[in-house]
Amino acid sequence: MDESGLLKLWNQKRNSIISAQLAPTLMLTVIFTLAAFGKFAGATHRVQYLTIGVAAATGILTLISQYAAIREAQALVVDLGKIKGTSALAKTVASSGQLLVLSTVAVVGLGLGIFGLVVWAVLG
């Protein structure tokens, strides 16, 4: 694959990571709003556990898709780095390997942290 194709694929992977955050963000907004108005305090345990389960399922699926996109992007930067005579943009993208590692840690760490906050908000 040439430089142009790899850069196009890089942008697709980046957009995939961003797009994967939309559904959980909407779901977390709803959970936050309900918790802010105290709606979980009077809810049955079944409703509370269902809420936590839906948050967990949504989060896990999001983490999997983001992690897959990051892994593919890591292979992409290796391939891009092997091309001779690339543009400054391609060289910058090719040197993004450590940022992708940091992204993996951030995605997993923040996901676990937010899930803990969801459990706390729902169960009180």
C-alpha positions, -999 to +999 in steps of 0.1 A: +000+000+000+013+035-008+016+065+015-017+080+004-036+048+010-020+043+045-028+079+054-064+074+043-066+042+064-051+061+094-079+087+092-105+059+090-090+042+122-090+076+140-126+082+130-136+047+141-122+054+176-141+087+178-173+072+164-172+043+189-175+068+217-209+082+206-232+055+219-216+052+253-215+090+257-253+092+251-259+063+275-237+078+302-255+112+297-289+095+304-275+076+334-259+108+347-292+127+343-312+101+361-287+098+389-286+136+393-324+137+398-322+108+423-341+084+401-320+053+410-326+058+448-363+047+444-356+022+416-358-016+422-326-036+424-336-051+390-336-017+374-304-008+390-286-040+379-301-037+344-287-002+341-253-014+353-254-043+329-263-022+299-235+003+308-211-026+311-221-042+278-220-009+260-186-001+275-171-035+268-182-035+232-168+000+228-135-009+244-132-039+221-138-019+189-115+009+200-088-015+210-091-033+176-088+000+158-058+010+179-040-023+172-047-019+134-034+016+136-002+003+153+004-020+123-003+009+100+023+032+115+049+004+112+041+000+075+040+037+070+075+040+086+089+016+061+081+037+031+110+058+018+107+095+009+074+102+026+059+135+034+062+153+067+027+143+076+034+106+069+066+108+090+046+123+119+019+097+117+046+070+114+061+082+147+028+079+165+034+044+179+039+056+215+008+077+214-012+047+203+001+028+233-009+057+255-043+057+238-048+020+247-039+026+283-062+056+285-092+039+268-090+009+292-082+030+323-109+056+317-134+029+307-129+011+340-129+043+360-161+055+344-178+021+350-169+023+386-185+057+388-216+044+370-219+016+396-215+042+424-241+065+409-267+038+403-263+019+436-255+049+457 
